[in-house]
Amino acid sequence: MDLKKLKMSKEIKLSKSILEMKFMKKTKEKVDKAEEDAEGQAMYSNEITEEMKKSGNIIFRPASITICKRLVEGRLSFGGMNPEIEKLMATDYKKIVVEVEKRKEKDITDEEMAQRHSTVVNTISNKFKKKRNRNKKFQKPPTNEPLI
Amino acid sequence: MSELSPADFYLPGEIIRNLKSKDREVIIGPGLCRNESDTKSLIASQAGYLCFRAPNTYWLEGRRNRYIPKKADLVLGIVTKKSSDNLKVDIGSAESASLSMLAFEGATKKVKPDVNVGDVIYAKVINAHKEMEPELVCIDQYYKAGKLGVLSNEGFVINLKQKLIQQMLNPENPLLRTLGRKFPYEIVIGVNGKVWMRANQCKDVLTLCRAFQIAEYQKETDIIGICRQFK
């Protein structure tokens, strides 16, 4: 029952006048976006079916270089030159930079760790080898002999 | 981005095959267009190296310097003409872009923004078609200006190569951050190749210009290496 109710409530459509109200801004955006998406998909599906009739193939979507290369927004300020911009930068640019640097640092340490670890292992094993070589060879005691 | 190999070099008109796609979708960047006769492949429209980013993005990287407007690009423009409710903005493309007076934060039909011919504007391309003039806006979907808008006239504008612009906007490139540690400055980089800068001293602006001039002819890996020395 409850599930049904929930599903019903999700499908309820809000009237236009309610959506125009100030506190409904985010919901309005959502509804608008959903509508736009639906419209776009409808248009797109028509296009695709036509194309698919021809050969049934890949869809190409043109995009700008910003999206392809994942570039950041170009308005930047350093050293407190424009505090307003730096406030805005804190939410996007700085987060991206921290992420990038973290990824880089981690990569380097992992590699270094592996290399260093392997060299350390080698040197220590060499050390032990020499010592063992110097000493008498360890012989396994015969199993049938009592230990004491 | 991986290393560029001569096998990935294409000339205009060459056909590109064996594309990786995700859910039968491929995102294509500048320099590529659809092949009408074979829908599985693409045609190169400029000379350059084919680059790929997982899972399904392709673009050509060349030495092209002409800016071709694309939707959602953030560009820097100079106002060349002003009429009652429209501005003509030079963004370096073949045709100058149009910017509505109402596309500013808080602008209405009665209260218009204070923009004059010669002002520098940071705006977003909202419409870009081959047959039409590009259209700009200075607000986001919440009707807020954010980082967009008219820039103060204390700054300097220079033109840089597209390649360097893309390198500077790459978050992995520390060039701007390294310079920012030396002296305070503000910079606005448009994807169209125009750059606006402002610093406390004229000397610092000249330093920036010189740094960009030198960086233009360096490899990206070299720039990162040099910047690391100044840490």
Interface residues (C-beta under 8 A of the other chain):
Chain A: E29 E51 K54 S55 N57 I58 I59 F60 R61 P62 A63 S64 I65 T66 I67 C68 K69 R70 L71 V72 E73 G74 R75 L76 S77 F78 G79 G80 M81 N82 I85 L88 Y93 I96 V97 V100 K104
Chain B: M1 L19 S21 R24 E25 V26 I27 I28 G29 P30 L32 R34 T39 K40 L42 C51 R53 T57 Y58 W59 K70 K71 A72 D73 L74 L76 Y122 Q141 G146 K147 Q166 L169 N170 P171 E172 L176 R177 L179 G180 R181 F183 P184 Y185 E186 I187 V188 I189 G190 V191 R198 A199 N200
